[in-house]
Each structure stands twice: as C-alpha cells, then as structure tokens.
Amino acid sequence: MKEGWKDLPIGCTIEKGGTSRDFKTGDWRSERPEFLKDKCNNCLLCFIYCPDDAILMKDDKVVGIDYDYCKGCGICEKVCTAKAIETKPER
C-alpha cells in the first residue's frame, strides 16, 4: 500500500513536487501578453505576481516573457504600472 499524506512526518519536505517548470504549458493560452521594453520602468510587479514564473529577467531587469510557460492569465498586464505589457489575442 502506498503512503498517504497522513503518513508524512510533521514539517517534512517533499523531494519532488509538481511545478510548471516541468511542463511547458504555454499552448493553453488564448491571449498573449506582449512586453513593451521602452515603456518598462522595472517595478518588477509582473515578476512578483506571475503565477507561472514566465517573466524573463536579466541583471535584475525584465527582458521579456517566456511563452513556453505563460498561460495568458493577464495578471502581468493588470499589475503593470507603466502599461508596458499589452495582452492581445493569440494568433
């Protein structure tokens, strides 16, 4: 019989949990956020709020969106104070 969650010791960690990094989920998208680099003020709110870790960073600055993992939820556009992300229909 397999062990269930009740068999785990209190405070334990699980070696291998599920993560979207294990599965490319970008093809679920019906809308696509487009990053407008010239408008970005690097407030990093898009990075903080993205549930799929799809905001690409380099040298502590936003450089784009990883479309392999972006599901098109639109959260990044909603939190962007500089209007540097625009969501458009997926082609």
C-alpha positions in Angstrom: 0.0 0.0 0.0 1.3 3.5 -0.9 1.9 6.0 1.9 -0.6 8.9 2.0 -0.1 12.5 3.2 -1.1 11.4 6.8 2.0 9.2 6.9 4.4 12.1 6.4 6.2 13.5 9.5 5.1 16.9 10.6 7.2 19.7 9.0 8.7 17.4 6.3 9.6 18.5 2.8 8.9 16.5 -0.3 11.8 15.8 -2.6 10.0 16.3 -5.9 6.8 18.3 -6.0 4.9 19.4 -9.1 6.0 22.6 -10.8 5.1 24.3 -14.1 8.8 24.3 -15.0 8.5 20.5 -15.5 5.8 21.0 -18.1 5.5 23.5 -21.0 2.0 24.9 -20.6 2.1 27.9 -23.0 -0.1 26.3 -25.5 -3.0 26.6 -23.1 -3.0 30.4 -23.9 -5.8 32.1 -25.8 -4.4 35.6 -25.1 -0.7 36.6 -25.3 0.9 39.3 -23.3 3.4 41.4 -25.3 6.3 43.1 -23.4 7.0 46.8 -24.4 10.6 47.3 -23.3 10.6 51.0 -24.0 7.7 51.6 -21.5 9.0 49.3 -18.7 10.2 51.1 -15.5 11.3 47.8 -13.9 9.0 47.9 -10.9 9.1 44.1 -11.1 5.4 43.7 -10.2 4.8 41.5 -13.2 7.7 39.2 -12.0 6.3 39.1 -8.4 2.7 38.4 -9.4 3.2 36.0 -12.4 1.9 32.6 -11.1 3.9 30.7 -13.7 7.4 32.3 -13.4 7.1 33.3 -17.0 8.6 36.8 -16.7 12.2 36.7 -18.0 14.8 38.6 -16.1 18.4 39.6 -16.8 20.6 41.7 -14.5 17.6 42.4 -12.3 15.6 43.8 -15.2 12.6 42.5 -17.1 13.6 41.4 -20.6 10.6 39.6 -21.8 8.1 36.8 -21.4 8.7 33.1 -21.6 5.9 31.9 -23.8 6.7 28.2 -23.2 5.2 28.7 -19.7 2.9 31.8 -20.0 -0.7 30.7 -19.9 -2.0 34.2 -20.8 -3.8 34.9 -17.5 -3.3 38.7 -17.9 -2.1 39.3 -14.3 1.1 40.9 -15.5 -0.8 43.4 -17.6 -3.2 44.3 -14.7 -0.3 45.0 -12.3 2.0 46.8 -14.7 2.1 50.4 -13.5 3.9 51.6 -16.7 1.5 49.9 -19.2 4.5 48.0 -20.6 2.5 44.8 -21.1 -0.4 44.6 -23.6 -2.5 41.4 -23.9 -3.6 40.5 -27.4 -5.5 37.5 -28.8 -3.2 34.5 -29.5 -2.7 34.0 -33.2 
